[in-house]
């Protein structure tokens, strides 16, 4: 039995080390092997069940399920830069909608994560066949207890809540990391929320929002477009690097390029998504808060009271609507949209929306844009419509009739080539949309916003992008998404190179409208002249940030001094203390978002003066 445990721990250690290699961290070999021994002991204890068939089946099933968990973490890490959470099991029903995206994440070397599973089953069979008639209770419970003690001991002693997911895996392995997370979440639900609410200064939070509102008033465009329509398009998987790019003499984004030449363009804007990905980008843009929660804001806090952009505009006489070409249940949007104040939700299956062209996840962008133009003519004015595009969703495989680019042979059929085709399709759809808005005399009476939700290519595509396009797809390039805001009647371009984020979209729009209420906004208008900073709660190590002066990459251990501070004037590493002020600012803002969301406190943060304080019903 001891020999079996020692042997069984080897392949599990190998798989864990392979995973750690993907994260780019250095593993703790001894501790990972010890945790593998603990897991091996638990599996081996099942082989002492008296009935051999049950013993073999139980051990094989447990080993397979654990391997499935590890591989799920691998896939999740590739897309979300984190390990999967147990709460996400409730979303398993959505996998069918994104199965093609999941398949696109699979690597040819992934068989190494599974090659040991059938071999382990064979070993279990021969061991159970040859073992003596020992009763399970005594030796089995002893070995089971030993294995659990090892895993529990590692989870209680090796980790801290400040550690990143990747660092926890590199220290003690997958199973102890998950055990720690489950225990930490139970602790938070039982104690931490209330402790945070009692100790955090509500007045300090109010002052933070008031100071941000003062910055909004510094915009040179404050109040200049009061009462104008707002059309906001969140573009699926749109990075900044395709903007202005040419391949084989063809522009990838000719319509976006033309739009930039007559709009305000913010080229140094960055994503701030969480585990909800696209839905979290929506949340950030409409709420100007960090998307706290390991299952996405729409799943974690769908019933909270919000002071979101649509909720605010309802109070100013706007008709508000949101458009998404998938089903209303996808990522819990039906519930989330309602509680953020949207009056109407247009979706696949809506009685007023035709499912006349389906591409990938839902109704095509061209169909959605065309149908919304017709809908605008019926809307009471002013109106706000938020559109979430879909067609350029991973895995970026389009039928030939939708592939508008003639790609060089080296790009044809590659992940990079497919991505460029998808972005070119979106660009074409957007160009037709803008032309229709102009034809219907809606364009010059509307603020028009386009921004990317998250990165398209993955970190694993970095080498291909460099070789095929000469694009250095490092972290900053990956997080860089375009933001374009066209003012009514604007014909000349304005480029603002300051650091910005999705969190700044909401306050930029309320500044254009001249709204001077007490607002819950952690972002600031992009048009005011002040020092800018973009922080991250997810997607990279928490409390990292980009700013006009310095960039800071937080350590996986969560210790400020172990992070890296980069001087943007020289591009070189500098004294980490120069990033201290930025770090403290981001730390405070993430704490504020955590407090407000976990305690459903947005509607109570001001004693008076907020829209929510009046408890006015939604439309």
C-alpha positions as CSV (number, residue, x, y, z in Angstrom):
1,X,0.0,0.0,0.0
2,X,2.9,2.4,0.8
3,X,4.5,1.6,-2.5
4,X,1.2,2.2,-4.3
5,X,0.9,5.6,-2.7
6,X,4.4,6.6,-3.6
7,X,4.0,5.5,-7.2
8,X,0.5,7.0,-7.6
9,X,1.8,10.4,-6.3
10,X,4.4,10.6,-9.2
11,X,2.0,11.1,-12.2
12,X,-0.2,13.5,-10.1
13,X,3.0,15.5,-9.2
14,X,3.9,15.5,-12.9
15,X,0.6,16.9,-14.0
16,X,0.7,19.6,-11.3
17,X,4.2,20.6,-12.3
18,X,3.0,20.8,-16.0
19,X,0.2,23.1,-14.9
20,X,2.6,25.3,-12.8
21,X,4.9,25.6,-15.9
22,X,2.0,27.1,-17.8
23,X,1.6,29.7,-15.1
24,X,5.2,30.7,-15.4
25,X,6.0,30.3,-11.7
26,X,8.6,28.2,-9.9
27,X,7.1,25.2,-8.1
28,X,7.7,24.0,-4.6
29,X,8.6,20.4,-5.5
30,X,8.6,19.0,-2.0
31,X,5.3,20.4,-1.0
32,X,3.6,19.5,-4.3
33,X,4.8,15.9,-4.0
34,X,3.6,15.8,-0.3
35,X,0.2,17.0,-1.4
36,X,0.2,14.4,-4.2
37,X,1.0,11.8,-1.6
38,X,-2.0,12.9,0.5
39,X,-4.3,12.6,-2.5
40,X,-2.7,9.3,-3.4
41,X,-3.4,8.0,0.1
42,X,-7.1,9.0,-0.2
43,X,-7.4,7.2,-3.5
44,X,-5.5,4.1,-2.3
45,X,-7.7,3.9,0.8
46,X,-10.7,3.1,-1.4
47,X,-9.0,0.1,-2.8
48,X,-9.3,-1.5,0.7
49,X,-13.1,-1.7,0.3
50,X,-14.0,-5.4,0.7
51,X,-15.9,-5.7,-2.6
52,X,-13.3,-5.5,-5.4
53,X,-15.5,-4.1,-8.1
54,X,-16.7,-1.2,-5.9
55,X,-13.1,-0.6,-4.8
56,X,-11.8,-0.4,-8.3
57,X,-14.7,1.7,-9.5
58,X,-14.5,4.1,-6.6
59,X,-10.7,4.7,-6.8
60,X,-10.9,5.1,-10.6
61,X,-13.8,7.6,-10.4
62,X,-12.1,9.7,-7.7
63,X,-8.9,9.8,-9.7
64,X,-10.8,10.7,-12.9
65,X,-12.8,13.4,-11.2
66,X,-9.7,14.9,-9.6
67,X,-8.0,14.9,-13.1
68,X,-11.1,16.6,-14.5
69,X,-10.8,19.3,-11.8
70,X,-7.1,19.9,-12.6
71,X,-7.8,20.1,-16.3
72,X,-10.7,22.5,-15.7
73,X,-8.3,24.6,-13.8
74,X,-5.8,24.5,-16.7
75,X,-8.5,25.6,-19.2
76,X,-9.8,28.3,-16.9
77,X,-6.2,29.6,-16.3
78,X,-5.7,29.9,-20.1
79,X,-8.7,32.1,-20.4
80,X,-9.3,33.8,-17.1
81,X,-5.8,33.7,-15.5
82,X,-7.3,32.0,-12.4
83,X,-8.4,28.6,-11.1
84,X,-12.1,27.6,-11.3
85,X,-14.4,28.1,-8.3
86,X,-16.8,25.6,-7.0
87,X,-19.6,28.2,-7.4
88,X,-19.1,28.0,-11.1
89,X,-20.7,24.5,-11.2
90,X,-24.0,26.2,-11.2
91,X,-23.1,27.6,-14.6
92,X,-22.4,24.2,-16.2
93,X,-25.5,24.5,-18.3
94,X,-23.9,27.3,-20.2
95,X,-21.0,25.2,-21.5
96,X,-23.0,24.1,-24.5
97,X,-23.2,27.7,-25.7
98,X,-19.4,28.2,-25.5
99,X,-18.2,24.7,-26.4
100,X,-16.5,25.9,-29.5
101,X,-14.6,28.5,-27.5
102,X,-13.6,25.8,-25.0
103,X,-12.3,23.6,-27.8
104,X,-10.2,26.4,-29.1
105,X,-8.3,26.5,-25.8
106,X,-7.1,22.9,-26.1
107,X,-3.4,22.3,-26.8
108,X,-1.9,19.3,-28.6
109,X,0.1,18.5,-25.5
110,X,-3.0,18.3,-23.3
111,X,-3.0,14.5,-23.6
112,X,-0.3,14.6,-20.9
113,X,-2.9,15.7,-18.4
114,X,-4.9,12.5,-19.2
115,X,-2.4,9.8,-20.1
116,X,-2.2,8.6,-16.5
117,X,-5.9,8.1,-16.0
118,X,-6.3,4.8,-17.8
119,X,-3.0,3.6,-16.5
120,X,-4.1,4.3,-13.0
121,X,-7.3,2.3,-13.5
122,X,-5.2,-0.7,-14.6
123,X,-3.0,-0.4,-11.5
124,X,-6.1,-0.2,-9.3
125,X,-7.4,-3.4,-11.0
126,X,-4.3,-5.5,-10.4
127,X,-3.8,-4.2,-6.8
128,X,-7.4,-4.9,-5.8
129,X,-7.2,-8.3,-7.4
130,X,-4.1,-9.3,-5.5
131,X,-4.8,-7.7,-2.1
132,X,-5.8,-9.8,0.9
133,X,-9.2,-9.9,2.5
134,X,-8.5,-6.9,4.7
135,X,-11.6,-5.1,6.0
136,X,-11.8,-1.5,4.9
137,X,-12.7,0.1,8.2
138,X,-9.4,-0.1,10.1
139,X,-6.6,0.2,7.5
140,X,-8.8,2.1,5.0
141,X,-9.9,4.7,7.5
142,X,-6.3,5.1,8.8
143,X,-4.9,5.8,5.3
144,X,-7.9,8.0,4.4
145,X,-7.3,10.0,7.6
146,X,-3.6,10.4,6.8
147,X,-4.3,11.6,3.3
148,X,-6.9,14.1,4.4
149,X,-4.6,15.3,7.2
150,X,-1.8,16.0,4.8
151,X,-4.0,18.0,2.4
152,X,-5.8,19.9,5.2
153,X,-2.4,20.6,6.8
154,X,-1.0,22.1,3.6
155,X,-4.2,24.2,2.9
156,X,-4.1,25.6,6.5
157,X,-0.4,26.4,6.7
158,X,1.0,27.0,3.2
159,X,-1.4,29.7,1.9
160,X,-2.5,33.2,2.7
161,X,-5.6,35.0,1.3
162,X,-3.3,37.5,-0.4
163,X,-1.7,34.8,-2.6
164,X,-2.8,34.6,-6.2
165,X,-4.4,31.4,-7.5
166,X,-1.3,30.6,-9.5
167,X,1.0,31.0,-6.5
168,X,-1.2,28.7,-4.4
169,X,-1.0,26.0,-7.1
170,X,2.8,26.4,-7.3
171,X,3.2,26.1,-3.6
172,X,0.9,23.2,-2.6
173,X,-0.9,21.9,-5.7
174,X,-4.4,21.9,-7.0
175,X,-6.4,20.1,-4.3
176,X,-5.0,22.0,-1.3
177,X,-5.6,25.3,-3.2
178,X,-9.2,24.5,-3.7
179,X,-9.6,23.3,-0.1
180,X,-8.2,26.7,1.1
181,X,-10.5,28.7,-1.2
182,X,-13.6,26.8,0.0
183,X,-12.6,27.4,3.6
184,X,-11.9,31.1,3.0
185,X,-15.2,31.6,1.2
186,X,-17.1,30.0,4.1
187,X,-15.2,32.2,6.6
188,X,-16.0,35.3,4.6
189,X,-19.7,34.6,4.4
190,X,-19.9,33.8,8.1
191,X,-17.8,36.7,9.4
192,X,-15.8,38.9,7.0
193,X,-18.7,40.7,5.3
194,X,-20.1,42.0,8.6
195,X,-16.7,42.9,10.0
196,X,-15.9,44.9,6.9
197,X,-19.2,46.8,7.1
198,X,-18.6,47.7,10.7
199,X,-15.0,48.8,10.4
200,X,-15.0,50.6,7.0
201,X,-15.6,54.4,7.2
202,X,-18.8,55.1,5.2
203,X,-17.9,58.8,5.3
204,X,-14.6,58.1,3.6
205,X,-16.4,56.3,0.8
206,X,-18.8,59.2,0.4
207,X,-15.9,61.6,0.2
208,X,-14.2,59.4,-2.5
209,X,-17.3,59.6,-4.7
210,X,-17.7,63.3,-4.1
211,X,-14.0,63.9,-5.1
212,X,-14.5,61.9,-8.3
213,X,-17.6,64.0,-9.1
214,X,-15.6,67.2,-8.8
215,X,-13.2,65.9,-11.4
216,X,-16.1,65.3,-13.8
217,X,-17.0,69.0,-13.6
218,X,-13.5,69.7,-14.9
219,X,-14.3,68.3,-18.3
220,X,-14.4,71.0,-21.1
221,X,-17.4,69.3,-22.4
222,X,-19.4,69.2,-19.2
223,X,-23.1,69.6,-19.9
224,X,-22.6,70.4,-23.6
225,X,-24.7,67.5,-24.8
226,X,-27.5,67.5,-22.3
227,X,-30.5,65.5,-23.5
228,X,-28.8,63.8,-26.4
229,X,-29.4,60.1,-27.3
230,X,-26.7,57.6,-26.3
231,X,-25.9,54.6,-28.4
232,X,-23.2,52.4,-26.8
233,X,-21.7,49.4,-28.5
234,X,-19.6,46.9,-26.6
235,X,-17.5,45.1,-29.3
236,X,-16.8,41.4,-28.6
237,X,-13.1,40.5,-28.3
238,X,-11.9,43.8,-29.8
239,X,-8.3,44.7,-29.0
240,X,-6.6,47.9,-30.0
241,X,-3.9,46.4,-32.1
242,X,-6.1,45.7,-35.2
243,X,-7.1,49.5,-35.3
244,X,-5.2,51.0,-38.2
245,X,-3.5,47.6,-39.0
246,X,-3.1,46.6,-42.7
247,X,-2.5,43.1,-44.0
248,X,-1.8,42.5,-47.6
249,X,-2.8,46.1,-48.3
250,X,-6.2,45.7,-46.7
251,X,-7.4,47.7,-43.7
252,X,-8.6,45.4,-40.9
253,X,-10.9,48.2,-39.5
254,X,-11.6,50.7,-42.2
255,X,-14.9,51.9,-40.6
256,X,-13.4,52.2,-37.1
257,X,-10.5,54.1,-38.7
258,X,-13.0,56.6,-40.3
259,X,-15.0,56.9,-37.1
260,X,-11.8,57.7,-35.1
261,X,-11.0,60.5,-37.7
262,X,-14.2,62.3,-36.7
263,X,-14.5,61.4,-32.9
264,X,-12.8,61.4,-29.6
265,X,-10.3,58.5,-29.4
266,X,-8.7,57.1,-26.3
267,X,-6.0,54.7,-27.4
268,X,-4.6,53.9,-24.0
269,X,-7.8,52.4,-22.5
270,X,-7.7,49.1,-20.7
271,X,-10.1,46.4,-19.7
272,X,-11.1,45.7,-16.1
273,X,-13.0,42.5,-16.4
274,X,-13.5,39.7,-13.8
275,X,-14.6,36.1,-14.1
276,X,-17.8,37.2,-16.0
277,X,-15.6,38.3,-18.9
278,X,-18.0,40.0,-21.4
279,X,-20.8,40.4,-18.8
280,X,-18.2,42.0,-16.4
281,X,-17.1,44.4,-19.1
282,X,-20.8,45.5,-19.3
283,X,-21.0,45.8,-15.6
284,X,-17.9,48.0,-15.3
285,X,-18.9,50.3,-18.2
286,X,-22.4,50.8,-16.8
287,X,-21.5,51.0,-13.0
288,X,-17.9,52.3,-12.8
289,X,-17.1,49.7,-10.1
290,X,-14.8,46.7,-10.0
291,X,-16.6,43.5,-10.8
292,X,-15.9,41.8,-7.5
293,X,-16.9,38.1,-7.3
294,X,-15.4,34.9,-8.5
295,X,-18.4,34.0,-10.6
296,X,-19.0,37.4,-12.3
297,X,-21.0,40.4,-11.1
298,X,-24.1,39.3,-13.0
299,X,-24.1,35.9,-11.2
300,X,-22.8,37.1,-7.9
301,X,-24.8,40.2,-7.3
302,X,-27.7,40.3,-9.8
303,X,-30.3,41.5,-7.3
304,X,-28.4,44.3,-5.7
305,X,-29.6,47.9,-5.8
306,X,-27.5,49.8,-8.3
307,X,-27.1,53.4,-9.4
308,X,-26.0,52.4,-12.9
309,X,-26.0,54.4,-16.1
310,X,-29.5,53.2,-17.3
311,X,-31.0,53.6,-13.8
312,X,-29.7,57.2,-13.7
313,X,-30.9,58.0,-17.2
314,X,-34.4,56.7,-16.3
315,X,-34.7,59.6,-13.8
316,X,-33.7,62.1,-16.5
317,X,-36.5,61.1,-18.9
318,X,-34.6,58.7,-21.1
319,X,-36.1,55.5,-22.5
320,X,-33.5,52.8,-21.8
321,X,-32.8,49.5,-23.5
322,X,-30.2,46.8,-23.9
323,X,-29.6,44.5,-26.8
324,X,-27.9,41.1,-26.8
325,X,-28.3,38.5,-29.5
326,X,-28.3,35.4,-27.3
327,X,-31.0,34.1,-25.0
328,X,-32.0,36.2,-22.0
329,X,-30.8,33.5,-19.5
330,X,-27.2,33.6,-20.8
331,X,-25.0,34.8,-18.0
332,X,-28.2,35.7,-16.0
333,X,-28.6,38.9,-18.1
334,X,-32.4,39.0,-17.8
335,X,-32.2,39.4,-14.0
336,X,-29.1,41.6,-14.0
337,X,-30.4,44.0,-16.7
338,X,-33.7,44.5,-14.9
339,X,-32.0,45.4,-11.6
340,X,-29.6,47.8,-13.3
341,X,-32.6,49.8,-14.6
342,X,-32.9,48.9,-18.2
343,X,-36.5,49.5,-19.4
344,X,-36.4,47.0,-22.3
345,X,-34.2,44.0,-23.1
346,X,-34.0,42.9,-26.8
347,X,-32.7,39.4,-27.2
348,X,-32.9,36.2,-29.3
349,X,-36.5,35.1,-29.0
350,X,-37.9,38.6,-28.2
351,X,-41.2,39.2,-29.9
352,X,-39.9,42.3,-31.6
353,X,-36.6,40.8,-32.7
354,X,-36.2,38.6,-35.7
355,X,-33.8,35.6,-35.5
356,X,-33.1,36.0,-39.2
357,X,-29.4,35.4,-39.3
358,X,-27.6,33.3,-36.6
359,X,-23.8,33.3,-36.5
360,X,-22.0,31.6,-33.6
361,X,-23.5,32.4,-30.3
362,X,-26.6,34.3,-31.6
363,X,-28.1,36.8,-33.9
364,X,-25.4,38.3,-36.2
365,X,-24.1,41.8,-35.6
366,X,-25.4,43.1,-38.9
367,X,-28.9,41.9,-38.2
368,X,-28.9,43.3,-34.7
369,X,-27.6,46.7,-35.8
370,X,-30.1,46.9,-38.6
371,X,-33.0,45.9,-36.3
372,X,-32.0,48.4,-33.7
373,X,-31.9,51.3,-36.2
374,X,-35.6,50.6,-36.9
375,X,-36.3,50.3,-33.2
376,X,-34.8,53.8,-32.5
377,X,-37.4,55.4,-34.8
378,X,-40.1,54.1,-32.4
379,X,-38.3,55.0,-29.2
380,X,-39.4,58.0,-27.2
381,X,-36.6,60.6,-27.1
382,X,-34.1,60.9,-25.7
383,X,-33.1,57.2,-25.6
384,X,-30.2,55.1,-24.4
385,X,-29.5,51.8,-26.0
386,X,-26.6,49.5,-25.1
387,X,-25.7,46.8,-27.6
388,X,-23.5,43.8,-26.8
389,X,-22.1,42.5,-30.1
390,X,-21.5,38.7,-30.5
391,X,-20.3,37.7,-33.9
392,X,-16.6,38.2,-33.2
393,X,-16.7,35.8,-30.3
394,X,-14.0,33.1,-29.9
395,X,-13.2,30.8,-31.7
396,X,-13.5,33.3,-34.5
397,X,-14.6,30.7,-37.1
398,X,-16.8,32.3,-39.8
399,X,-18.3,30.8,-42.9
400,X,-16.5,31.8,-46.0
401,X,-19.2,34.2,-47.1
402,X,-18.5,36.3,-44.0
403,X,-14.7,36.4,-44.5
404,X,-14.2,39.7,-46.2
405,X,-10.4,39.7,-46.1
406,X,-8.1,38.0,-48.6
407,X,-5.3,36.9,-46.3
408,X,-1.8,36.0,-47.2
409,X,-1.2,32.2,-47.2
410,X,0.8,32.4,-44.0
411,X,-2.2,33.9,-42.1
412,X,-5.0,31.9,-43.8
413,X,-6.5,29.4,-41.4
414,X,-4.5,30.4,-38.4
415,X,-5.9,31.6,-35.1
416,X,-4.6,35.1,-35.8
417,X,-6.1,35.1,-39.3
418,X,-9.5,33.9,-38.0
419,X,-9.4,36.6,-35.4
420,X,-8.7,39.3,-38.0
421,X,-11.6,38.0,-40.2
422,X,-14.0,38.3,-37.2
423,X,-12.9,41.8,-36.4
424,X,-13.2,42.8,-40.1
425,X,-16.8,41.4,-40.1
426,X,-17.6,43.5,-37.0
427,X,-16.1,46.6,-38.6
428,X,-18.2,46.1,-41.7
429,X,-21.4,45.6,-39.6
430,X,-20.6,48.8,-37.6
431,X,-20.0,50.8,-40.8
432,X,-23.4,49.8,-42.1
433,X,-24.9,50.7,-38.7
434,X,-23.4,54.2,-38.8
435,X,-24.6,54.7,-42.4
436,X,-28.2,53.8,-41.4
437,X,-28.1,56.1,-38.4
438,X,-27.0,58.9,-40.6
439,X,-29.7,58.1,-43.2
440,X,-32.4,58.1,-40.5
441,X,-31.2,61.4,-39.0
442,X,-30.3,59.8,-35.7
443,X,-26.5,60.2,-35.9
444,X,-26.2,63.9,-35.3
445,X,-28.5,63.8,-32.3
446,X,-26.6,61.0,-30.6
447,X,-23.5,60.4,-28.5
448,X,-22.1,57.2,-30.1
449,X,-19.7,55.0,-28.1
450,X,-17.7,51.9,-29.2
451,X,-15.3,50.0,-27.0
452,X,-13.8,46.5,-26.7
453,X,-14.9,44.2,-23.9
454,X,-11.8,42.1,-23.5
455,X,-8.8,40.6,-25.4
456,X,-9.4,38.4,-28.4
457,X,-6.2,36.4,-28.8
458,X,-4.9,34.5,-25.7
459,X,-1.4,34.6,-24.1
460,X,-0.7,31.3,-25.9
461,X,-1.1,33.2,-29.2
462,X,1.7,35.6,-28.4
463,X,4.4,33.9,-30.5
464,X,2.1,33.6,-33.5
465,X,1.0,37.2,-33.3
466,X,4.7,38.3,-33.2
467,X,5.7,36.1,-36.1
468,X,2.7,36.8,-38.4
469,X,1.9,40.5,-37.6
470,X,4.9,41.8,-35.7
471,X,2.7,42.5,-32.7
472,X,4.2,42.3,-29.2
473,X,1.2,40.8,-27.4
474,X,2.5,41.4,-23.9
475,X,0.2,42.0,-20.9
476,X,-0.3,45.7,-21.6
477,X,-1.1,45.1,-25.3
478,X,-3.5,42.2,-24.4
479,X,-5.4,44.4,-21.9
480,X,-5.5,47.4,-24.3
481,X,-9.0,47.9,-25.8
482,X,-10.1,50.8,-28.0
483,X,-12.6,53.4,-26.8
484,X,-14.2,55.8,-29.3
485,X,-16.8,58.5,-28.4
486,X,-18.4,60.5,-31.1
487,X,-20.0,63.8,-30.0
488,X,-23.1,65.0,-31.9
489,X,-22.1,67.1,-34.9
490,X,-18.3,66.3,-34.4
491,X,-16.3,66.2,-37.6
492,X,-12.7,66.6,-36.4
493,X,-10.7,64.0,-34.5
494,X,-9.5,64.5,-30.9
495,X,-7.0,62.0,-29.5
496,X,-6.6,61.7,-25.7
497,X,-3.6,59.6,-24.9
498,X,-4.1,59.5,-21.1
499,X,-4.5,56.2,-19.3
500,X,-8.1,55.1,-19.1
501,X,-10.3,52.1,-18.5
502,X,-13.8,50.8,-19.0
503,X,-14.6,52.2,-15.5
504,X,-14.2,55.7,-17.0
505,X,-16.9,55.3,-19.6
506,X,-19.9,56.0,-17.3
507,X,-18.5,59.2,-15.8
508,X,-17.3,60.4,-19.2
509,X,-20.9,60.2,-20.4
510,X,-22.5,61.7,-17.3
511,X,-20.0,64.6,-17.7
512,X,-21.1,65.1,-21.4
513,X,-24.7,65.2,-20.2
514,X,-23.9,67.6,-17.3
515,X,-25.3,65.4,-14.6
516,X,-24.2,66.7,-11.2
517,X,-25.9,64.3,-8.8
518,X,-24.1,62.4,-6.1
519,X,-23.0,59.4,-8.1
520,X,-21.4,56.1,-7.3
521,X,-18.5,56.2,-9.7
522,X,-14.9,55.1,-9.1
523,X,-13.9,56.1,-12.5
524,X,-13.4,59.7,-13.8
525,X,-14.2,61.5,-17.0
526,X,-11.5,60.9,-19.6
527,X,-11.8,64.5,-20.8
528,X,-10.6,66.2,-17.6
529,X,-7.0,67.1,-17.1
530,X,-5.7,65.0,-14.1
531,X,-3.4,62.1,-13.3
532,X,-4.9,58.9,-14.5
533,X,-4.6,55.4,-13.2
534,X,-6.2,52.0,-14.2
535,X,-6.2,49.2,-11.6
536,X,-7.0,45.5,-11.7
537,X,-8.8,43.3,-9.3
538,X,-8.7,40.3,-11.7
539,X,-7.1,39.1,-14.9
540,X,-3.6,39.7,-13.4
541,X,-2.3,39.9,-9.9
542,X,-4.6,42.0,-7.8
543,X,-3.7,45.7,-7.2
544,X,-1.5,45.9,-10.3
545,X,-2.1,49.1,-12.2
546,X,-1.2,51.1,-15.3
547,X,-0.9,54.9,-15.1
548,X,0.5,57.9,-17.0
549,X,3.7,57.8,-15.0
550,X,4.2,54.3,-13.6
551,X,3.0,50.8,-14.1
552,X,3.0,48.4,-11.2
553,X,2.8,44.6,-11.3
554,X,1.8,43.2,-8.0
555,X,3.6,40.1,-6.7
556,X,1.8,36.7,-6.5
557,X,2.4,36.8,-2.8
558,X,0.4,40.0,-2.3
559,X,3.3,41.9,-0.7
560,X,3.6,45.4,-2.1
561,X,7.4,45.6,-1.8
562,X,7.8,42.4,-3.8
563,X,6.0,44.0,-6.8
564,X,7.7,45.6,-9.8
565,X,7.4,49.3,-10.5
566,X,8.1,50.5,-14.1
567,X,8.8,54.1,-15.0
568,X,6.9,54.8,-18.2
569,X,9.3,57.6,-19.3
570,X,12.2,55.1,-19.5
571,X,10.4,51.8,-19.7
572,X,12.7,50.5,-16.9
573,X,12.3,49.1,-13.5
574,X,12.5,51.7,-10.7
575,X,12.2,52.1,-7.0
576,X,9.0,50.3,-6.0
577,X,8.1,53.0,-3.5
578,X,7.3,55.3,-6.4
579,X,4.3,53.1,-7.1
580,X,3.1,53.3,-3.5
581,X,0.6,56.1,-3.9
582,X,-1.0,54.3,-6.9
583,X,-1.1,51.0,-5.1
584,X,-2.8,52.6,-2.1
585,X,-5.4,54.2,-4.4
586,X,-6.2,51.0,-6.2
587,X,-6.3,49.1,-2.9
588,X,-8.8,51.5,-1.5
589,X,-11.0,51.5,-4.6
590,X,-11.2,47.7,-4.7
591,X,-12.1,47.6,-1.0
592,X,-14.9,50.1,-1.7
593,X,-16.3,48.0,-4.5
594,X,-16.1,44.9,-2.3
595,X,-18.0,46.6,0.5
596,X,-20.7,48.0,-1.7
597,X,-21.3,44.8,-3.7
598,X,-21.0,42.2,-0.9
599,X,-23.2,44.2,1.4
600,X,-25.6,45.6,-1.2
601,X,-24.8,49.1,0.0
602,X,-24.9,51.2,-3.2
603,X,-28.4,52.5,-2.5
604,X,-27.5,53.5,1.1
605,X,-24.1,55.0,0.6
606,X,-25.5,58.6,0.6
607,X,-28.0,59.8,3.2
608,X,-29.8,61.8,0.6
609,X,-29.5,63.1,-2.9
610,X,-29.2,59.8,-4.7
611,X,-31.7,58.5,-7.2
612,X,-31.9,55.3,-5.2
613,X,-32.6,57.1,-2.0
614,X,-36.0,58.0,-3.4
615,X,-36.7,54.3,-4.3
616,X,-38.3,55.2,-7.6
617,X,-39.6,52.2,-9.5
618,X,-38.0,51.1,-12.7
619,X,-39.9,51.6,-15.9
